[in-house]
Amino acid sequence: MPVFIVINKIDLCSKIRIQHTIACLKYLLEQEDSSCQLLPCIIEEEKDLVKTANMFIEKRICPIFLISCVTGENIILLKIFQDNL
């Protein structure tokens, strides 16, 4: 089953906290003894989105979106992704 992750409220967190959260997620997703074992992919630009969308269903890839509902940062990337599912 395809999975994607949305991290919201990035406007309230420090860059270090966001990087730590991403590192923890990557660790959990890539565990060899885990039942999910997915390849995390941070979506920061539209080119990342296109590349990931093509591999989303077929491969074991997990897009991670970093968004802010207050500032609107990266919301458009999430909307484009959802529209193309």
C-alpha positions as CSV (number, residue, x, y, z in Angstrom):
1,M,0.0,0.0,0.0
2,P,1.5,3.4,-1.0
3,V,2.3,5.8,1.8
4,F,3.2,9.4,1.9
5,I,4.0,11.7,4.9
6,V,3.1,15.3,5.6
7,I,5.0,17.3,8.2
8,N,3.0,20.4,9.0
9,K,3.8,23.6,11.0
10,I,7.4,23.9,9.7
11,D,7.0,27.6,10.3
12,L,7.0,27.0,14.0
13,C,10.0,24.6,14.2
14,S,13.7,25.3,13.9
15,K,15.6,23.8,10.9
16,I,17.5,21.5,13.3
17,R,14.2,20.1,14.7
18,I,12.9,19.5,11.2
19,Q,16.2,17.8,10.2
20,H,16.0,15.6,13.4
21,T,12.4,14.7,12.6
22,I,13.3,13.7,9.0
23,A,16.3,11.7,10.2
24,C,14.0,9.8,12.6
25,L,11.5,9.1,9.9
26,K,14.2,7.9,7.5
27,Y,15.5,5.6,10.2
28,L,12.0,4.1,10.8
29,L,11.1,3.8,7.1
30,E,14.4,2.1,6.1
31,Q,14.6,-0.5,8.8
32,E,15.4,-3.9,7.3
33,D,13.4,-5.8,9.9
34,S,10.4,-3.5,9.4
35,S,7.3,-4.6,7.5
36,C,7.2,-1.3,5.6
37,Q,10.8,-0.8,4.5
38,L,10.3,2.3,2.2
39,L,12.7,4.6,0.6
40,P,12.0,8.2,1.9
41,C,12.1,11.0,-0.5
42,I,11.9,14.7,0.6
43,I,9.7,16.8,-1.8
44,E,11.2,20.3,-1.9
45,E,10.6,21.3,-5.5
46,E,8.3,20.4,-8.4
47,K,11.1,18.4,-10.1
48,D,11.3,16.1,-7.0
49,L,7.5,15.8,-7.2
50,V,7.5,14.6,-10.8
51,K,10.3,12.1,-10.2
52,T,8.6,10.7,-7.1
53,A,5.1,10.6,-8.6
54,N,6.3,8.4,-11.4
55,M,7.8,5.9,-8.9
56,F,5.1,6.2,-6.2
57,I,2.9,3.3,-7.0
58,E,5.4,0.9,-8.6
59,K,8.3,1.2,-6.2
60,R,8.5,1.2,-2.5
61,I,9.0,5.0,-2.1
62,C,7.6,7.3,0.5
63,P,7.3,11.0,-0.3
64,I,7.7,13.4,2.6
65,F,6.2,16.8,2.3
66,L,7.3,19.7,4.6
67,I,4.5,22.2,4.7
68,S,3.1,25.2,6.5
69,C,-0.6,25.9,6.5
70,V,0.1,29.4,7.9
71,T,2.6,30.6,5.3
72,G,1.4,28.2,2.5
73,E,5.0,26.9,2.0
74,N,5.0,23.8,-0.2
75,I,1.2,23.4,0.0
76,I,1.0,23.6,-3.8
77,L,3.4,20.6,-4.1
78,L,1.1,18.5,-1.9
79,K,-2.0,19.6,-3.9
80,I,-0.3,18.7,-7.2
81,F,0.7,15.3,-5.8
82,Q,-2.8,14.5,-4.5
83,D,-4.4,15.6,-7.8
84,N,-2.2,13.1,-9.6
85,L,-2.8,10.1,-7.4
